[in-house]
Amino acid sequence: MFYGVDLNVEITLNIATAICMLLAGVGVLLMGCKVLSENMERLANTKIKGLFNKTSKSKLAGVGIGAATTALVQSSGVTTVMIVGFVNAGMITLYQATTLIMGANIGTTVVAQIASLQGFSVAPFAMALAGIGMLTCVFIKKEKIKVIGSIFTGLGLIFIGLSLMTWSMKGFSESEAIVKALGVIKNPVLLLLIGIAFTALLNSSAAVTSIIISMAAAGLAIGGDSNGNYALFVILGSNIGSCVTALMSSLGASTNAKRTSMIHLMFNVFGSMIFFIVLVCWRDFNKVTFAKWFTHATNQIAMFHTFFNVICTILFLPLTGVFVKLSMILVRGKENELGSTQTFLDKRFLANPAIALEAVEKESMMMLDNCILSLDEALKGFIESDESYDERIRERNSLIVETSKNITNYLVEVSTVVNNVRQEHLVSAMHSNVGDIVRVSELSDNLMKYTAREIKEDLIFSNIVKEQLSTMLDTIKELTELTKKIILKKQLYLIAAADEVEDRIDKMRKDLINGHIERLNKGECKSESSSVFINLVGNLERSGDHIVYVAHSIEGI
C-alpha cells in the first residue's frame, strides 16, 4: 500500500512517471543536440565550408572530411543532406560523396561516446554546463562568446536528457513485468526492426543509441543479458533507420542526388547485415570482446557503435566504385541531366549559411559566364553583319533573367538564416552583383540592335576597327576571369589587377572613338555610322564597369 493506494495502482503510476521522464529525456536530448549542432555550425561555419572545398580524389581525405564535418555539427543527418545537395548541384562527384558518407558515419558516433560518459561521475558537472552556458548568453554581449555559451548549453542539455532517460529506465527496472518483457525479446530480426523503426520515427540515430545506453546505465538489459549481443542488434537497426533523412532529402532532386542517398542506404544496410550475421553466429561476441575490455555496459555499446562504423568503412572504402555502379543500376537516369539548367542553389545548403552563400557566388559567376557568352556572340554578329546569333542570344538572356530571379529569391531565404554581420554584408553585396551581371546581358541586347541598324543602313567598318573591337572584348574576358578568381577563390589581391584591366578598357574606348572621329574628319567613314559605333564601344566599356563593380563587391567584407 502507498498512502492507501493499491499496489497495482502505485506500480502503474511509477511506470507512467517513468514514461513521462523518458519522453522528457528524449525531448531534452534532441533539443540539446539541436542547440549544440546549430552553434557548433555557427562557430565552425568557415571551417565546414573549407572542409567540403577540400574534397579530392583521395578516398582517405574524403573519409576524414566527412568524419570531421559530422563531428563539428554533431549530426550525420545534416552532413548527409549537405552531401546530397552538393551532388545535386554538381559540385562533387558520386565517388567523392561515397567517401564523405563513410566518414559521416564515423563522425556520428561522437554522440554515443558522450552518452557513455554517464557511467562516470562527470555527468553532474556536465549538466551544470547548461546553466553556465545560459548565464553566458544572458550577460555576455560578444557574439562569439554567446555562441560558445550556447554550445555549453547544448552539451549540458544532452547530459540532462541522458540523466532523465536513465532515471526513467530505473523506474522501468522496478517493474517486474517490464524486466520480464525485455528479457523475452531475443529475436535478432525483431530487435533490428525495432532499431530501424524507432530511428525513423525519432529521425535521430543518436536518440535511439542514447536510449539503449541509458537502459544499460540503469541495469535494464535487453534479452535479460547485459553482456549479450541483444542491444547491439538495435544499434545495427538504428544505423539503417538513420538513412531516412537522406532519402527524404533526395526526393525531387537530380538522379545523382538520389544515387547518393541510395549509396548511404547501401553502405548502412550491407554493413549492418555483415555484423548481423556475425552477431547471430557468434553469440558471445560482446562477452569475449567489449565486455572484457570495458567495465561499464554504456562504454561497451558506444565502442561497438564506433567499431561497427570504422570496420565498415575499412571494408567498403576499396569498393567505392562498386557502390557507385550499383547506385547507377538501382537508380536509372541520364548521366548528365543538369546541362544548361544546372544550378548550385540547393535549399539543403540553407542549413549552413556559409555554404549557401558560396553556392550563390558560384551561381552568379556561372550567370556572368553566360552574359559574356551573349556579349561575345552579339559582337560576332556585329563584326560579321550576321543576325543569325540573335535567337540564341535572346534564349540565353531569358535564362539569365530567370537565373537572376532564382538567385534573388534564394538570397532572401539565406538572409533569414545568416548568423553574423559579415554574412549579412555578403547577402547585400550579392544582391547588388545580380543587378550588375544582368546589366551585362542587357548590353548584349543593345549590340544586337546595332547589328540590325548596321545591316539595314548598309554600314561598313574596316577590318582594323573590327580587330580592335575583338581585342576590347578579349580584355573584358580577361577582367571576367580575374573577377571570378576574386569572388570564388577570395583572391582579393587581384582587385588591383582588375582595376588595371578596367583602365585599359576605358583607354580602348577613348582610342577607338578618337580614331573614328579622325577617320570621319578625313572622310574615311560615313557620318551615319557614328552613333552606332560610338554607342557600341560605350556599351562594351560599360560592361567592363559592371564587371569591376562585382570584383570590388566583397572588398572589406
ZADOTI-277176 format. One record per residue (C-alpha): x, y, z; residue in one letter. Coordinates in Angstrom, 2 decimals, always signed. Layout:
<pts>
((X; Y; Z); A)
...
</pts>
This chain:
<pts>
((+0.00; +0.00; +0.00); M)
((+1.13; +3.60; -0.71); F)
((-0.96; +6.20; +1.14); Y)
((-3.94; +3.89; +0.81); G)
((-3.46; +3.36; -2.88); V)
((-3.47; -0.20; -4.19); D)
((-0.01; -1.60; -5.04); L)
((-1.00; -2.19; -8.68); N)
((-2.06; +1.44; -8.99); V)
((+1.25; +2.53; -7.45); E)
((+3.16; +0.43; -9.98); I)
((+1.05; +1.89; -12.78); T)
((+1.78; +5.42; -11.56); L)
((+5.51; +4.64; -11.37); N)
((+5.50; +3.31; -14.91); I)
((+3.52; +6.34; -16.13); A)
((+6.04; +8.61; -14.40); T)
((+8.90; +6.69; -15.98); A)
((+7.31; +7.04; -19.42); I)
((+6.91; +10.79; -18.91); C)
((+10.53; +11.08; -17.80); M)
((+11.64; +9.07; -20.83); L)
((+9.72; +11.37; -23.19); L)
((+11.11; +14.41; -21.39); A)
((+14.62; +12.96; -21.58); G)
((+14.34; +12.27; -25.31); V)
((+12.96; +15.77; -25.87); G)
((+15.72; +17.45; -23.86); V)
((+18.36; +15.28; -25.57); L)
((+17.10; +16.17; -29.05); L)
((+16.90; +19.85; -28.10); M)
((+20.43; +19.67; -26.72); G)
((+21.67; +18.04; -29.94); C)
((+19.89; +20.75; -31.97); K)
((+21.35; +23.62; -29.91); V)
((+24.81; +22.03; -29.98); L)
((+24.63; +21.32; -33.73); S)
((+23.42; +24.80; -34.69); E)
((+26.01; +26.63; -32.60); N)
((+28.89; +24.32; -33.48); M)
((+27.94; +25.04; -37.08); E)
((+27.91; +28.79; -36.44); R)
((+31.28; +28.64; -34.70); L)
((+32.85; +26.44; -37.39); A)
((+30.97; +27.85; -40.39); N)
((+34.02; +28.70; -42.46); T)
((+35.81; +25.53; -41.31); K)
((+32.93; +23.37; -42.56); I)
((+32.92; +25.27; -45.85); K)
((+36.68; +24.82; -46.10); G)
((+36.44; +21.09; -45.37); L)
((+33.92; +20.50; -48.15); F)
((+36.02; +22.60; -50.52); N)
((+38.94; +20.21; -49.93); K)
((+37.13; +17.19; -51.35); T)
((+39.65; +15.46; -53.57); S)
((+40.38; +12.18; -55.30); K)
((+41.92; +10.81; -52.11); S)
((+39.50; +8.36; -50.51); K)
((+41.05; +8.75; -47.07); L)
((+40.77; +12.54; -47.34); A)
((+37.07; +12.16; -48.15); G)
((+36.51; +9.91; -45.14); V)
((+38.40; +12.33; -42.89); G)
((+36.44; +15.34; -44.17); I)
((+33.11; +13.54; -43.69); G)
((+34.05; +12.46; -40.16); A)
((+35.38; +15.89; -39.16); A)
((+32.35; +17.73; -40.57); T)
((+29.91; +15.43; -38.76); T)
((+31.89; +15.72; -35.53); A)
((+31.66; +19.52; -35.85); L)
((+27.91; +19.71; -36.50); V)
((+27.10; +16.68; -34.31); Q)
((+24.65; +15.32; -36.86); S)
((+25.24; +12.82; -39.65); S)
((+21.81; +13.80; -40.98); G)
((+22.91; +17.41; -41.54); V)
((+26.16; +16.27; -43.19); T)
((+24.44; +13.72; -45.43); T)
((+21.80; +16.24; -46.52); V)
((+24.58; +18.70; -47.44); M)
((+26.36; +15.94; -49.39); I)
((+23.13; +15.21; -51.30); V)
((+22.88; +18.95; -52.00); G)
((+26.46; +19.14; -53.30); F)
((+25.85; +16.21; -55.66); V)
((+22.53; +17.70; -56.76); N)
((+24.33; +20.96; -57.60); A)
((+27.07; +19.11; -59.47); G)
((+29.75; +20.39; -57.06); M)
((+31.10; +16.94; -56.14); I)
((+31.07; +13.53; -57.83); T)
((+29.36; +10.37; -56.63); L)
((+32.79; +8.91; -55.83); Y)
((+33.59; +11.86; -53.56); Q)
((+30.14; +11.69; -51.97); A)
((+30.60; +7.99; -51.17); T)
((+33.77; +8.57; -49.15); T)
((+32.20; +11.58; -47.39); L)
((+29.21; +9.43; -46.37); I)
((+31.51; +6.76; -44.94); M)
((+33.28; +9.43; -42.91); G)
((+29.98; +10.91; -41.74); A)
((+29.01; +7.52; -40.27); N)
((+32.19; +7.53; -38.20); I)
((+31.69; +11.13; -37.08); G)
((+28.16; +10.45; -35.84); T)
((+29.44; +8.03; -33.17); T)
((+30.62; +11.01; -31.10); V)
((+27.13; +11.39; -29.57); V)
((+27.18; +7.77; -28.39); A)
((+30.60; +8.31; -26.81); Q)
((+29.24; +11.39; -24.99); I)
((+26.25; +9.34; -23.82); A)
((+28.53; +6.62; -22.47); S)
((+30.11; +9.13; -20.07); L)
((+27.01; +8.97; -17.86); Q)
((+28.51; +5.82; -16.39); G)
((+31.13; +8.02; -14.77); F)
((+30.97; +10.86; -12.24); S)
((+31.35; +13.59; -14.88); V)
((+27.59; +13.74; -15.61); A)
((+26.63; +16.18; -12.78); P)
((+29.41; +18.56; -13.80); F)
((+28.43; +18.26; -17.45); A)
((+24.79; +19.06; -16.61); M)
((+25.98; +22.26; -14.93); A)
((+27.18; +23.41; -18.35); L)
((+23.55; +24.15; -19.29); A)
((+23.32; +26.81; -16.57); G)
((+26.80; +28.18; -17.26); I)
((+26.02; +28.45; -20.96); G)
((+22.70; +30.23; -20.41); M)
((+24.26; +32.72; -17.98); L)
((+26.96; +33.42; -20.57); T)
((+24.31; +34.08; -23.23); C)
((+22.40; +36.44; -20.91); V)
((+25.27; +38.53; -19.55); F)
((+27.90; +38.48; -22.32); I)
((+27.33; +40.70; -25.34); K)
((+30.12; +39.45; -27.61); K)
((+28.57; +37.25; -30.31); E)
((+31.31; +34.61; -30.44); K)
((+31.28; +34.14; -26.64); I)
((+27.49; +33.79; -26.75); K)
((+27.84; +31.05; -29.37); V)
((+30.34; +29.21; -27.14); I)
((+27.90; +29.64; -24.24); G)
((+25.16; +28.09; -26.38); S)
((+27.46; +25.15; -27.14); I)
((+27.90; +24.62; -23.38); F)
((+24.11; +24.82; -23.02); T)
((+23.66; +22.17; -25.72); G)
((+26.15; +19.84; -24.04); L)
((+24.52; +20.38; -20.67); G)
((+21.06; +19.67; -22.10); L)
((+22.34; +16.44; -23.65); I)
((+23.53; +15.22; -20.25); F)
((+20.30; +16.34; -18.57); I)
((+18.35; +14.43; -21.21); G)
((+20.54; +11.37; -20.68); L)
((+20.09; +11.56; -16.92); S)
((+16.31; +11.84; -17.28); L)
((+16.30; +8.78; -19.56); M)
((+18.49; +6.83; -17.12); T)
((+16.18; +7.73; -14.21); W)
((+13.19; +6.67; -16.28); S)
((+14.91; +3.36; -17.06); M)
((+15.46; +2.81; -13.33); K)
((+11.71; +3.28; -12.93); G)
((+11.09; +0.65; -15.59); F)
((+13.63; -1.69; -13.95); S)
((+11.49; -1.70; -10.79); E)
((+8.64; -3.22; -12.79); S)
((+8.98; -6.99; -12.85); E)
((+6.65; -7.20; -15.85); A)
((+8.80; -4.83; -17.95); I)
((+12.03; -6.60; -16.95); V)
((+10.49; -9.95; -17.96); K)
((+9.14; -8.48; -21.21); A)
((+12.57; -7.11; -22.17); L)
((+14.17; -10.42; -21.18); G)
((+11.88; -12.26; -23.61); V)
((+12.87; -10.08; -26.61); I)
((+15.71; -12.17; -28.01); K)
((+14.77; -12.35; -31.68); N)
((+17.60; -10.62; -33.62); P)
((+15.34; -9.69; -36.57); V)
((+12.75; -8.10; -34.26); L)
((+15.46; -6.13; -32.43); L)
((+16.89; -4.94; -35.75); L)
((+13.43; -3.81; -36.90); L)
((+12.84; -2.03; -33.58); I)
((+16.08; -0.07; -34.14); G)
((+15.05; +0.85; -37.69); I)
((+11.50; +1.86; -36.73); A)
((+12.40; +3.99; -33.71); F)
((+15.23; +5.76; -35.53); T)
((+12.93; +6.55; -38.47); A)
((+10.25; +7.75; -36.03); L)
((+12.58; +9.99; -33.99); L)
((+14.63; +10.92; -37.07); N)
((+17.72; +10.55; -34.90); S)
((+20.02; +7.56; -34.51); S)
((+21.71; +9.49; -31.68); A)
((+18.45; +9.46; -29.65); A)
((+17.92; +5.70; -30.13); V)
((+21.55; +4.90; -29.30); T)
((+21.34; +7.13; -26.22); S)
((+18.18; +5.33; -25.05); I)
((+19.93; +1.96; -25.35); I)
((+22.94; +3.31; -23.46); I)
((+20.65; +4.78; -20.76); S)
((+18.98; +1.38; -20.39); M)
((+22.42; -0.17; -19.91); A)
((+23.32; +2.50; -17.34); A)
((+20.15; +1.64; -15.37); A)
((+20.90; -2.09; -15.50); G)
((+17.92; -2.75; -17.78); L)
((+19.13; -5.46; -20.16); A)
((+17.51; -6.36; -23.48); I)
((+17.26; -10.14; -23.73); G)
((+17.97; -10.42; -19.99); G)
((+21.75; -10.39; -20.52); D)
((+23.63; -7.08; -20.21); S)
((+26.75; -8.66; -21.74); N)
((+24.90; -10.26; -24.65); G)
((+24.54; -9.19; -28.26); N)
((+20.86; -8.23; -28.00); Y)
((+21.26; -4.47; -27.54); A)
((+23.77; -4.45; -30.41); L)
((+21.09; -5.60; -32.86); F)
((+19.11; -2.44; -32.06); V)
((+22.25; -0.36; -32.72); I)
((+22.57; -2.01; -36.14); L)
((+18.92; -1.18; -36.86); G)
((+19.44; +2.46; -35.86); S)
((+22.19; +2.76; -38.47); N)
((+19.76; +1.64; -41.19); I)
((+17.00; +3.90; -39.84); G)
((+19.33; +6.91; -40.00); S)
((+19.15; +6.75; -43.82); C)
((+15.58; +8.09; -43.79); V)
((+16.75; +11.73; -43.59); T)
((+18.92; +11.43; -46.70); A)
((+16.24; +9.50; -48.61); L)
((+13.64; +12.17; -47.82); M)
((+16.13; +14.89; -48.78); S)
((+16.70; +13.36; -52.23); S)
((+13.00; +13.47; -53.20); L)
((+12.61; +15.76; -56.19); G)
((+16.39; +16.08; -56.57); A)
((+18.59; +15.08; -59.51); S)
((+19.30; +11.47; -60.41); T)
((+22.79; +11.66; -58.93); N)
((+21.41; +13.08; -55.67); A)
((+19.05; +10.10; -55.44); K)
((+22.00; +7.82; -56.12); R)
((+23.86; +9.46; -53.24); T)
((+21.01; +8.60; -50.87); S)
((+20.99; +5.07; -52.25); M)
((+24.74; +4.75; -51.58); I)
((+24.14; +5.90; -48.00); H)
((+21.41; +3.27; -47.61); L)
((+23.53; +0.50; -49.18); M)
((+26.53; +1.32; -47.00); F)
((+24.48; +1.06; -43.81); N)
((+22.39; -1.95; -44.90); V)
((+25.35; -4.00; -46.17); F)
((+27.42; -3.19; -43.09); G)
((+24.54; -3.98; -40.73); S)
((+23.87; -7.29; -42.49); M)
((+27.51; -8.35; -42.20); I)
((+27.57; -7.57; -38.47); F)
((+24.09; -9.06; -38.04); F)
((+25.34; -12.40; -39.37); I)
((+28.46; -12.19; -37.17); V)
((+26.40; -11.48; -34.04); L)
((+23.87; -14.26; -34.81); V)
((+26.61; -16.82; -35.43); C)
((+28.86; -15.60; -32.60); W)
((+26.51; -15.39; -29.63); R)
((+29.30; -14.49; -27.20); D)
((+30.79; -11.75; -29.37); F)
((+30.22; -8.97; -26.83); N)
((+31.20; -11.14; -23.86); K)
((+34.61; -12.04; -25.26); V)
((+35.36; -8.61; -26.73); T)
((+33.90; -5.33; -25.42); F)
((+32.66; -6.79; -22.11); A)
((+36.25; -7.82; -21.32); K)
((+37.79; -4.57; -22.50); W)
((+35.34; -2.14; -20.85); F)
((+33.79; -2.35; -17.38); T)
((+30.67; -0.27; -17.99); H)
((+27.95; -1.59; -20.31); A)
((+27.48; +2.00; -21.56); T)
((+31.04; +2.04; -22.90); N)
((+30.63; -1.38; -24.47); Q)
((+27.65; -0.21; -26.55); I)
((+29.27; +3.11; -27.51); A)
((+32.53; +1.42; -28.52); M)
((+30.65; -1.17; -30.58); F)
((+28.87; +1.67; -32.39); H)
((+32.23; +3.27; -33.27); T)
((+33.85; -0.11; -34.06); F)
((+30.98; -1.02; -36.41); F)
((+31.26; +2.17; -38.48); N)
((+35.07; +2.14; -38.61); V)
((+35.22; -1.52; -39.72); I)
((+32.51; -0.97; -42.34); C)
((+34.48; +1.96; -43.74); T)
((+37.67; -0.12; -43.88); I)
((+35.80; -2.94; -45.63); L)
((+33.91; -0.80; -48.13); F)
((+36.37; +2.00; -48.89); L)
((+38.17; -0.06; -51.59); P)
((+34.72; -0.80; -53.10); L)
((+33.75; +2.85; -53.66); T)
((+33.47; +2.27; -57.42); G)
((+31.22; -0.76; -56.85); V)
((+28.84; +1.31; -54.70); F)
((+28.66; +3.99; -57.40); V)
((+27.96; +1.41; -60.16); K)
((+25.29; -0.30; -58.04); L)
((+23.60; +3.06; -57.39); S)
((+23.54; +3.71; -61.16); M)
((+21.89; +0.33; -61.74); I)
((+19.31; +0.84; -58.98); L)
((+18.57; +4.49; -59.84); V)
((+18.26; +4.87; -63.59); R)
((+18.67; +8.23; -65.28); G)
((+20.77; +10.34; -67.58); K)
((+24.44; +10.58; -66.69); E)
((+24.48; +14.37; -67.00); N)
((+20.96; +15.64; -66.61); E)
((+21.96; +19.08; -65.33); L)
((+23.11; +20.57; -68.63); G)
((+22.26; +24.20; -69.21); S)
((+19.77; +24.16; -66.31); T)
((+22.48; +23.36; -63.76); Q)
((+22.02; +25.26; -60.55); T)
((+24.07; +25.48; -57.38); F)
((+21.11; +26.90; -55.44); L)
((+20.11; +23.91; -53.35); D)
((+17.86; +24.55; -50.35); K)
((+19.70; +21.85; -48.42); R)
((+22.58; +24.34; -48.07); F)
((+20.38; +26.72; -46.07); L)
((+21.29; +24.62; -43.02); A)
((+24.76; +26.13; -43.39); N)
((+24.69; +29.82; -44.46); P)
((+28.40; +29.88; -45.38); A)
((+27.92; +27.05; -47.88); I)
((+24.65; +28.58; -49.13); A)
((+26.43; +31.89; -49.82); L)
((+29.22; +30.08; -51.64); E)
((+26.55; +28.39; -53.78); A)
((+25.17; +31.85; -54.66); V)
((+28.66; +33.01; -55.65); E)
((+29.07; +30.02; -57.96); K)
((+25.62; +30.53; -59.47); E)
((+26.37; +34.23; -60.00); S)
((+29.68; +33.51; -61.72); M)
((+28.01; +30.91; -63.93); M)
((+25.46; +33.59; -64.84); M)
((+28.32; +36.00; -65.59); L)
((+29.87; +33.41; -67.93); D)
((+26.58; +33.22; -69.81); N)
((+26.44; +37.01; -70.04); C)
((+29.94; +37.13; -71.53); I)
((+28.95; +34.40; -73.98); L)
((+25.98; +36.53; -75.08); S)
((+28.21; +39.58; -75.37); L)
((+30.72; +37.59; -77.41); D)
((+28.11; +36.30; -79.85); E)
((+26.48; +39.73; -80.11); A)
((+29.80; +41.31; -81.08); L)
((+30.48; +38.48; -83.55); K)
((+27.12; +39.21; -85.13); G)
((+28.07; +42.89; -85.45); F)
((+31.54; +42.15; -86.89); I)
((+30.12; +39.61; -89.36); E)
((+26.95; +41.65; -90.11); S)
((+25.03; +38.48; -89.22); D)
((+21.75; +38.33; -87.24); E)
((+21.72; +34.52; -87.02); S)
((+23.14; +34.73; -83.47); Y)
((+20.17; +36.74; -82.22); D)
((+17.75; +33.92; -81.43); E)
((+20.35; +32.03; -79.39); R)
((+21.34; +35.22; -77.52); I)
((+17.72; +36.01; -76.66); R)
((+17.15; +32.47; -75.35); E)
((+20.30; +32.67; -73.22); R)
((+19.39; +36.12; -71.91); N)
((+15.94; +34.84; -70.91); S)
((+17.69; +32.08; -68.96); L)
((+19.92; +34.73; -67.36); I)
((+16.89; +36.73; -66.24); V)
((+15.33; +33.58; -64.79); E)
((+18.58; +32.74; -63.00); T)
((+18.77; +36.24; -61.55); S)
((+15.26; +35.84; -60.10); K)
((+16.21; +32.48; -58.61); N)
((+19.34; +33.95; -57.04); I)
((+17.37; +36.87; -55.59); T)
((+14.74; +34.55; -54.10); N)
((+17.44; +32.26; -52.71); Y)
((+19.25; +35.23; -51.14); L)
((+16.00; +36.24; -49.42); V)
((+15.90; +32.77; -47.83); E)
((+19.59; +32.91; -46.93); V)
((+19.07; +36.27; -45.21); S)
((+16.74; +34.56; -42.72); T)
((+19.44; +32.10; -41.58); V)
((+22.66; +34.16; -41.67); V)
((+24.30; +34.27; -38.26); N)
((+26.84; +37.11; -38.37); N)
((+27.33; +40.64; -39.72); V)
((+29.82; +39.55; -42.39); R)
((+27.25; +37.21; -43.92); Q)
((+24.65; +39.99; -43.88); E)
((+27.06; +42.21; -45.83); H)
((+27.73; +39.37; -48.28); L)
((+23.99; +38.95; -48.91); V)
((+23.70; +42.69; -49.69); S)
((+26.76; +42.56; -51.97); A)
((+25.36; +39.58; -53.87); M)
((+22.02; +41.31; -54.40); H)
((+23.96; +44.18; -55.96); S)
((+26.05; +41.79; -58.06); N)
((+22.94; +40.23; -59.57); V)
((+21.94; +43.64; -60.96); G)
((+25.41; +44.35; -62.38); D)
((+25.68; +40.93; -64.03); I)
((+22.21; +41.13; -65.61); V)
((+23.15; +44.56; -66.95); R)
((+25.95; +42.91; -68.98); V)
((+23.39; +40.67; -70.71); S)
((+21.20; +43.72; -71.39); E)
((+24.18; +45.37; -73.11); L)
((+24.39; +42.38; -75.45); S)
((+20.75; +43.10; -76.36); D)
((+21.88; +46.61; -77.34); N)
((+24.64; +45.19; -79.54); L)
((+22.03; +43.17; -81.47); M)
((+20.14; +46.40; -82.17); K)
((+23.32; +48.00; -83.54); Y)
((+23.83; +44.96; -85.78); T)
((+20.29; +45.35; -87.12); A)
((+20.98; +49.03; -87.95); R)
((+24.35; +48.12; -89.48); E)
((+22.63; +45.69; -91.87); I)
((+19.62; +47.90; -92.58); K)
((+21.69; +51.03; -93.32); E)
((+24.49; +49.09; -95.02); D)
((+27.16; +50.49; -92.70); L)
((+30.74; +49.49; -93.39); I)
((+33.51; +49.17; -90.76); F)
((+37.16; +48.45; -91.55); S)
((+38.91; +45.22; -90.60); N)
((+41.25; +47.18; -88.32); I)
((+38.28; +48.53; -86.34); V)
((+36.79; +45.04; -86.10); K)
((+40.09; +43.70; -84.77); E)
((+40.20; +46.48; -82.17); Q)
((+36.65; +45.65; -81.07); L)
((+37.63; +41.97; -80.72); S)
((+40.67; +42.98; -78.67); T)
((+38.43; +45.07; -76.42); M)
((+36.15; +42.07; -75.87); L)
((+39.17; +39.85; -75.11); D)
((+40.19; +42.38; -72.44); T)
((+36.66; +42.22; -70.98); I)
((+37.02; +38.43; -70.83); K)
((+40.35; +38.88; -69.04); E)
((+38.61; +41.11; -66.49); L)
((+35.89; +38.49; -66.09); T)
((+38.39; +35.75; -65.27); E)
((+40.07; +37.97; -62.66); L)
((+36.66; +38.76; -61.14); T)
((+35.80; +35.07; -60.89); K)
((+39.04; +34.39; -59.03); K)
((+38.33; +37.28; -56.66); I)
((+34.78; +36.10; -55.92); I)
((+35.21; +32.32; -55.92); L)
((+38.74; +31.99; -54.54); K)
((+38.74; +35.17; -52.44); K)
((+41.99; +36.33; -54.09); Q)
((+41.40; +39.94; -53.09); L)
((+44.92; +40.94; -54.06); Y)
((+43.75; +40.65; -57.70); L)
((+41.41; +43.63; -57.29); I)
((+44.28; +45.97; -58.20); A)
((+44.92; +43.92; -61.35); A)
((+41.19; +44.07; -62.18); A)
((+41.27; +47.86; -61.85); D)
((+44.27; +47.99; -64.19); E)
((+42.46; +45.89; -66.81); V)
((+39.34; +48.05; -66.48); E)
((+41.52; +51.15; -67.04); D)
((+42.79; +49.53; -70.23); R)
((+39.19; +49.02; -71.36); I)
((+38.45; +52.70; -70.69); D)
((+41.52; +53.68; -72.70); K)
((+40.47; +51.40; -75.56); M)
((+37.10; +53.13; -75.68); R)
((+38.77; +56.56; -75.92); K)
((+41.24; +55.36; -78.56); D)
((+38.51; +53.75; -80.65); L)
((+36.27; +56.83; -80.55); I)
((+39.20; +59.21; -81.23); N)
((+40.29; +57.03; -84.14); G)
((+36.76; +57.00; -85.51); H)
((+36.46; +60.81; -85.30); I)
((+39.84; +61.15; -87.03); E)
((+38.70; +58.87; -89.88); R)
((+35.41; +60.76; -90.02); L)
((+37.25; +64.08; -90.46); N)
((+39.32; +62.54; -93.24); K)
((+36.19; +61.32; -95.00); G)
((+37.16; +57.66; -94.48); E)
((+33.95; +56.85; -92.54); C)
((+30.29; +57.61; -93.13); K)
((+28.71; +60.00; -90.63); S)
((+25.71; +57.64; -90.32); E)
((+27.96; +55.07; -88.65); S)
((+28.98; +57.42; -85.81); S)
((+26.06; +56.88; -83.43); S)
((+26.14; +53.12; -83.91); V)
((+29.90; +52.84; -83.46); F)
((+30.21; +55.23; -80.51); I)
((+27.28; +53.64; -78.67); N)
((+28.56; +50.14; -79.33); L)
((+32.02; +50.97; -77.96); V)
((+30.38; +52.71; -74.99); G)
((+28.30; +49.62; -74.25); N)
((+31.40; +47.42; -74.26); L)
((+33.13; +49.82; -71.88); E)
((+30.11; +49.87; -69.56); R)
((+30.12; +46.08; -69.40); S)
((+33.67; +46.35; -68.02); G)
((+32.40; +48.84; -65.42); D)
((+29.70; +46.45; -64.20); H)
((+32.13; +43.53; -64.03); I)
((+34.69; +45.51; -62.00); V)
((+31.87; +46.55; -59.62); Y)
((+31.37; +42.84; -58.97); V)
((+35.10; +42.40; -58.34); A)
((+35.00; +45.16; -55.72); H)
((+31.78; +43.88; -54.09); S)
((+33.50; +41.69; -51.47); I)
((+36.26; +44.19; -50.71); E)
((+36.39; +44.84; -46.97); G)
((+33.82; +42.13; -46.12); I)
</pts>
